[in-house]
């Protein structure tokens, strides 16, 4: 999958639940990592990403949010 999105470093996903076992607002979260925001935006504008986003409605009945964020590591 990473080969389809230029410069993507990794792809992880998980299914979330609350401590009580119910579904939270964001049931499944996928984390895609790039070195820079610019690399991410360029990849998301690529034909493979545009096709993937267009396909989301075929299996994500509750909708999809795409959000960007930066991971800050402090030691």
C-alpha positions in Angstrom: 0.0 0.0 0.0 2.8 2.5 0.9 4.1 2.2 -2.7 0.8 3.7 -4.0 1.2 6.9 -1.9 4.4 8.8 -2.6 6.9 9.0 0.3 4.5 7.4 2.8 6.5 6.0 5.7 3.9 3.7 7.3 0.2 2.8 7.6 -1.5 1.6 10.7 -5.1 1.2 11.7 -7.1 0.1 14.7 -10.8 -0.4 15.7 -11.7 1.7 18.8 -14.0 1.1 21.7 -14.7 2.8 25.0 -13.6 1.3 28.3 -17.1 0.0 28.7 -16.9 -1.7 25.3 -19.2 0.6 23.3 -18.4 2.2 20.0 -17.0 5.8 20.2 -17.6 8.5 17.5 -14.5 7.4 15.6 -14.9 3.6 15.4 -11.9 2.9 13.1 -8.8 5.1 12.8 -6.1 4.8 10.1 -2.8 6.5 10.6 -0.7 7.2 7.6 2.7 8.8 8.2 4.9 11.0 6.0 8.0 13.0 6.8 6.3 16.4 6.2 2.8 17.8 5.8 3.7 18.8 2.2 4.6 15.2 1.4 1.2 14.1 2.9 -0.7 16.7 0.9 1.1 15.7 -2.3 0.3 12.1 -1.8 -3.3 12.8 -1.0 -3.6 14.7 -4.3 -2.2 11.7 -6.2 -4.4 9.6 -8.5 -4.3 6.5 -6.1 -5.4 8.6 -3.1 -8.1 10.3 -5.1 -9.4 6.9 -6.1 -9.2 5.6 -2.5 -11.1 8.6 -1.2 -13.8 8.3 -3.9 -14.2 4.6 -2.8 -14.8 5.4 0.9 -18.5 5.9 0.5 -18.8 2.3 -0.8 -17.9 0.8 2.6 -18.0 3.6 5.2 -21.7 4.0 5.7 -21.3 6.4 8.7 -19.1 8.8 6.8 -15.4 9.5 6.9 -13.3 12.4 8.4 -9.9 13.1 7.0 -7.7 15.0 9.5 -4.1 16.0 9.5 -1.9 16.3 12.6 1.7 16.4 13.6 3.2 14.0 16.1 5.4 15.8 18.6 7.9 13.7 20.5 9.4 15.1 23.6 12.1 13.3 25.6 
